[in-house]
């Protein structure tokens, strides 16, 4: 890893990157993120579909799928457990499940700055790594820790390099047979190219940022097949300052509620309806008028967002082959309190498919994401009329374990088409990579 790249990371982060061989991403800011909110009883049994999703990294994902399945974690005995006991002690009853992986790949990006004109393509080195630890206690409570990081280092266009690192901690506690409680803390550092494709019309440029978000939740289970979850969180986002650009720092309050119903336990199938609300208050960035210009009386930007999503999850088996499907329909309403400059309605559809022709050895994955966003009052600079955003992203990946070794080779490809009514904002991007993964 280059000294230039290490200089972008906060003190201590490069140590993690070296130890892991680099890192795994979570997601670009701007999309709505479901951070491990799946109930622990939905976690996959050990040994089932253990390899990670072979889709390309989340740094490319402008919008994040609703459901993220936790994969099987190998179990090992607590090192604190005494050997000579007739009755198992508390330490002996604790199950620790550990999973770790690292990836290194070479690839090519056809449009590193996501530009409409004077596009620049470049090759890159992409490294990812993550460590997950799950501790299950005799009472049924759980502690989950995930440490991840990622870096993409271009050969010539160093200004396009991107880094991401995160720490996620979750504590889960059953209160009764029908009520569970939990708490989560997410800490992230990122240095990404912040673009206008997240719906908040923020400026292009390189922005490092620090992000912290605690969340608490309750899960009510009136029936074995039904789970109702409600949560609340507070998010603090601190961006590095850039000359000539107002600070993008903000605080955000979020509440969410979801209903999940198990249609079938074998094969696994469920449907989930989720509502999320956020109130984002920028500390310095000022709101703009209906024509997109600053006005003398413009206050700080204040945004409300309502989001509804319906997700269907299905697993199927054909002999020894396995198939997993995740389909999501979503809608959102973003409300700019001042003059509706950033107010928009949005519809989205997403499909993810994973096919295992050889269980746990060979995976073929496919992803599709489409977004249509229409602004209420903002006018397009090129064609007139209301501003519209359109996104289409298609991905394909293959993953193959080498014999019985904890080593696999993989290849991913992604094509993204972004269309906007603003001049110079359209772009096409094709990204492909291939590499080696080590896991245990």
Secondary structure as GFF3:
##gff-version 3
##sequence-region A 1 440
A	DSSP	alpha_helix	3	8	.	.	.	ID=ss1
A	DSSP	alpha_helix	13	20	.	.	.	ID=ss2
A	DSSP	three_ten_helix	40	42	.	.	.	ID=ss3
A	DSSP	three_ten_helix	58	60	.	.	.	ID=ss4
A	DSSP	beta_strand	74	77	.	.	.	ID=ss5
A	DSSP	beta_strand	95	109	.	.	.	ID=ss6
A	DSSP	beta_strand	122	136	.	.	.	ID=ss7
A	DSSP	beta_strand	142	154	.	.	.	ID=ss8
A	DSSP	three_ten_helix	158	160	.	.	.	ID=ss9
A	DSSP	beta_strand	162	174	.	.	.	ID=ss10
A	DSSP	beta_strand	179	194	.	.	.	ID=ss11
A	DSSP	three_ten_helix	196	198	.	.	.	ID=ss12
A	DSSP	beta_strand	205	223	.	.	.	ID=ss13
A	DSSP	beta_strand	226	239	.	.	.	ID=ss14
A	DSSP	beta_strand	250	265	.	.	.	ID=ss15
A	DSSP	beta_strand	268	286	.	.	.	ID=ss16
A	DSSP	beta_strand	300	318	.	.	.	ID=ss17
A	DSSP	beta_strand	321	336	.	.	.	ID=ss18
A	DSSP	beta_strand	344	358	.	.	.	ID=ss19
A	DSSP	beta_strand	362	379	.	.	.	ID=ss20
A	DSSP	beta_strand	386	401	.	.	.	ID=ss21
A	DSSP	beta_strand	407	420	.	.	.	ID=ss22
A	DSSP	beta_strand	427	439	.	.	.	ID=ss23
###
